[in-house]
Amino acid sequence: MIIGQKEFKEGRHTYVMGILNVTPDSFSDGGRYQLEEHAVAHAQQMLADGADIIDVGGESTRPGYIPVSEEEEIERVCGVIERLRREFAPVISIDTYKSRVAEEAVRAGAVLINDIWGFRRDRKMASVAKKYQTACCLMHNREQAVYSDLMQEICEDLKESLRIARAAGVLSECIMIDPGVGFGKTLEQNLEVIQRLDELHELGCPLLLGTSRKSVIGQTLGLPVNERVEGTLATTAYAVMSGCLFVRVHDVKENVRFIKMMEAISGVSDDQKE
C-alpha cells in the first residue's frame, strides 16, 4: 500500500498508527494534547517509540460525542499537522469524516484520510482523496447495531465504501479498510469481528484494526480506560495473526515491542519487513 511517498508492504509486518487526539473530550486522553506544543511533543514521542503513522483527530467520536464545526476542527488539526510536517516529516493521517476538514488537513500535510464513515456520509470525501492523490482508510460504521448476518453485512457495507472510492478514481493501492470495532456494534459483535478478521481479506484490501483502550476491552475486563493496555495487546495479537497491515493505538511503545516479539517468534526478520 502506498501512503504519501512510503510503501507499506503487505503480508510481512504489522505497522503501528499512533493516535493523536487534539480534542478536549476524547474518551481516552481528551484534553491532554489540546495545546499545540503538547500535541507536537506527544507525536515526537510516538515516533521515537516506533510509530509508522501519526493519526491526527480534531473531533471526538466516542459514544454520545458532541459534533464540532468544520472551522473549529480545522483550527484544531491544521496547525499541528503543519508543525509535524515541518519538524519531523512523518506520515500523517487525518481522522475526519468531513470533506472540508480533510481537504484543509491534506493541504497542511496529511497524506492519509481516515474516515469513520467510509466515504458513505460525506460523498465529497472520495473526490478529495482523488484530487490530492491521498491514501484512505475506509471504516465500517452504522447508526444502530442491528444485523442478521454480522460479517456478511459488514463486508457489504465496506464494498459500498470501496465502490464510492473507486468510482471517484481513488487507486486500489491507496485504500485500506477497517472493520470499525466500537462503532455500531455491541460487545458481543465487537468480539466476533476481532475473532473473524480473516474473513475481511476477501475484499482484497489491507486491513487496519483499531481497538485501543475501547469499551470492548473495558467491558470484557471490567477496567477503566487507563488500565486497558494488556487487553489492547491481546487484540493486537489477533491483528498480527490475521495479517492486518496496521493497528491504530494509543500506547505505541508497548504495541511496537509486542509486535516485534510476535514476529520474531513467527520468523519474520527485519529484512523481510523492508
C-alpha positions in Angstrom: 0.0 0.0 0.0 1.2 3.5 -0.9 0.8 6.3 1.6 2.4 9.5 0.6 5.8 8.6 -0.6 6.1 5.5 1.5 5.2 1.9 0.6 3.8 -0.3 3.4 4.4 -3.9 2.3 1.6 -6.3 2.9 1.9 -9.8 4.4 5.2 -9.3 6.2 4.7 -6.9 9.0 2.1 -5.1 11.1 2.7 -1.4 11.3 1.6 0.9 14.0 -0.5 4.0 13.7 -0.2 6.3 16.7 -3.3 8.2 17.9 -3.0 11.9 18.4 -6.3 13.4 19.7 -6.2 17.2 19.7 -9.6 17.4 21.4 -10.9 18.3 24.9 -13.2 15.3 25.1 -11.8 12.2 23.5 -12.8 9.1 25.6 -9.2 8.1 26.5 -7.0 11.2 26.5 -9.3 14.2 26.0 -7.6 17.5 26.7 -4.1 16.1 27.3 -2.8 17.2 23.8 -5.2 20.1 23.1 -2.4 22.6 23.2 -0.2 22.5 20.1 3.1 22.2 22.0 1.8 19.2 23.9 0.4 17.6 20.8 3.7 18.0 18.9 5.7 16.7 21.8 3.5 13.6 22.1 3.7 12.9 18.4 7.5 13.2 18.6 7.5 10.7 21.5 5.3 8.3 19.5 7.6 8.5 16.5 10.6 7.8 18.8 8.7 4.8 20.2 8.3 3.4 16.7 5.0 4.8 15.2 4.8 4.5 11.5 1.9 6.9 11.1 0.6 9.7 13.2 -3.2 9.9 13.1 -4.4 13.4 14.0 -8.1 13.9 15.1 -9.8 17.1 16.0 -13.3 15.8 16.9 -14.1 13.1 19.4 -16.3 10.3 18.0 -16.9 8.5 21.3 -20.5 7.4 22.1 -22.6 10.5 22.8 -20.0 12.9 21.4 -20.9 16.5 20.5 -20.0 17.4 16.9 -17.9 20.5 16.4 -18.0 22.9 13.5 -15.7 22.4 10.5 -14.0 25.6 11.3 -13.1 24.5 14.8 -12.0 21.1 13.7 -9.8 22.7 11.0 -8.3 25.1 13.6 -7.5 22.2 16.0 -5.7 20.0 13.5 -4.1 22.1 10.8 -1.5 23.9 12.9 -0.4 20.6 14.5 -0.2 18.9 11.1 1.9 21.7 9.7 4.3 21.6 12.6 4.7 17.9 12.4 5.3 18.0 8.6 7.9 20.8 9.1 9.7 19.5 12.1 9.6 15.7 11.7 8.2 14.9 8.3 6.2 11.8 9.4 3.5 10.0 7.5 0.4 11.9 8.8 -3.2 10.8 8.7 -6.3 13.0 9.3 -9.1 11.3 11.3 -12.2 13.0 10.0 -15.5 12.3 8.2 -15.9 15.8 6.8 -14.6 16.6 3.3 -13.7 20.2 4.0 -11.7 19.3 7.1 -10.0 16.5 5.1 -9.0 18.9 2.3 -7.5 21.5 4.6 -5.6 18.8 6.5 -4.2 17.4 3.3 -3.1 20.9 2.2 -1.4 21.2 5.6 0.5 17.9 5.1 -1.7 14.9 5.8 -1.3 12.1 3.2 -4.0 9.7 4.5 -7.7 10.3 5.1 -9.1 8.1 7.9 -12.9 8.2 7.6 -15.0 6.5 10.3 -18.0 6.5 7.8 -16.0 5.0 4.9 -17.0 7.8 2.5 -20.7 7.0 2.9 -21.7 10.0 4.9 -19.9 12.8 3.0 -19.6 11.7 -0.6 -17.2 14.5 -1.3 -14.6 12.7 0.7 -13.8 10.4 -2.2 -13.3 13.4 -4.5 -10.8 15.0 -2.1 -8.8 11.7 -1.9 -8.7 11.6 -5.7 -7.9 15.3 -6.2 -4.9 15.1 -3.9 -4.0 11.5 -4.6 -4.1 10.7 -0.9 -4.5 7.2 0.6 -7.6 6.4 2.6 -8.8 4.2 5.4 -12.5 3.3 4.9 -14.1 2.2 8.2 -17.3 0.3 8.8 -19.9 2.1 10.8 -23.7 2.0 11.4 -26.2 4.1 13.3 -27.6 1.0 15.0 -26.1 -2.4 16.0 -28.7 -4.4 14.1 -27.6 -7.3 11.9 -29.0 -10.5 10.6 -25.6 -11.7 9.4 -22.8 -9.7 11.0 -19.8 -10.3 8.9 -21.7 -10.6 5.6 -23.3 -7.2 6.2 -20.0 -5.6 7.3 -18.5 -6.8 4.1 -21.4 -5.5 2.0 -21.2 -2.1 3.7 -17.4 -2.0 3.1 -18.0 -3.0 -0.6 -20.2 0.1 -0.9 -17.4 2.3 0.5 -15.0 0.7 -1.9 -17.4 1.4 -4.8 -17.6 5.0 -3.8 -13.9 5.4 -3.6 -13.1 3.6 -6.9 -15.9 5.4 -8.8 -14.2 8.7 -7.8 -10.9 7.4 -9.2 -9.1 6.5 -6.0 -6.5 3.9 -6.8 -6.9 0.4 -5.2 -3.3 0.5 -3.9 -4.2 3.6 -1.9 -7.1 2.0 0.0 -7.3 0.1 3.3 -10.3 -0.9 5.3 -11.2 -1.0 9.0 -14.0 -3.2 10.4 -14.9 -0.5 12.9 -14.7 -2.2 16.3 -16.6 0.0 18.7 -18.8 1.6 16.1 -22.4 0.5 15.6 -21.7 -2.9 17.3 -22.5 -4.5 20.6 -19.9 -6.0 22.9 -20.5 -9.5 21.5 -20.4 -8.2 17.9 -17.1 -6.5 18.5 -15.6 -9.7 19.9 -16.9 -11.6 16.9 -15.4 -9.1 14.4 -12.0 -9.5 16.0 -12.3 -13.3 16.0 -13.2 -13.3 12.3 -10.8 -10.7 10.9 -9.5 -13.2 8.4 -12.8 -13.1 6.5 -12.3 -9.5 5.6 -9.3 -10.4 3.3 -11.9 -11.4 0.7 -12.4 -7.7 0.0 -8.8 -7.5 -1.4 -7.6 -4.6 0.7 -5.1 -4.2 3.5 -6.7 -4.2 7.0 -6.4 -1.8 9.9 -7.6 -2.8 13.4 -8.5 -0.1 15.9 -9.3 -1.4 19.3 -7.0 0.6 21.5 -8.5 1.1 25.0 -12.0 0.7 23.7 -15.1 -0.3 25.6 -14.9 -3.9 24.2 -11.8 -4.2 26.4 -13.2 -2.2 29.3 -16.4 -4.2 29.4 -14.7 -7.6 29.0 -12.1 -7.0 31.7 -14.1 -4.6 33.9 -11.3 -2.0 33.7 -11.2 1.8 33.3 -9.6 3.4 30.2 -6.2 3.9 31.8 -5.9 0.2 32.5 -6.5 -1.4 29.1 -3.0 -1.8 27.7 -3.0 -5.6 28.2 -6.4 -6.0 26.7 -5.3 -3.9 23.7 -2.2 -6.1 23.2 -4.5 -9.2 23.1 -6.4 -7.7 20.2 -3.1 -6.7 18.6 -2.1 -10.4 18.7 -5.2 -11.2 16.7 -4.4 -8.4 14.3 -0.9 -9.8 13.7 -2.1 -13.4 13.4 -4.8 -12.3 10.9 -2.4 -10.4 8.7 -3.6 -6.8 9.4 -1.3 -4.2 7.9 -1.9 -1.7 10.7 -3.1 -1.4 14.3 -4.2 2.0 15.5 -3.2 2.5 19.1 -2.6 5.0 21.9 0.2 3.0 23.6 2.8 2.9 20.8 5.9 1.7 22.6 4.1 -1.3 24.1 2.4 -2.3 20.8 5.6 -1.9 18.8 7.5 -4.2 21.2 4.7 -6.7 21.3 4.5 -6.9 17.5 8.3 -7.2 17.2 8.3 -10.2 19.6 5.4 -11.9 17.9 7.0 -11.5 14.5 10.4 -12.8 15.9 8.6 -15.9 17.1 6.8 -16.4 13.8 10.1 -16.0 11.9 9.6 -12.6 10.3 13.1 -11.0 10.2 13.8 -7.3 10.0 15.0 -7.5 6.3 11.7 -9.1 5.4 9.8 -6.1 6.7 11.6 -3.6 4.4 
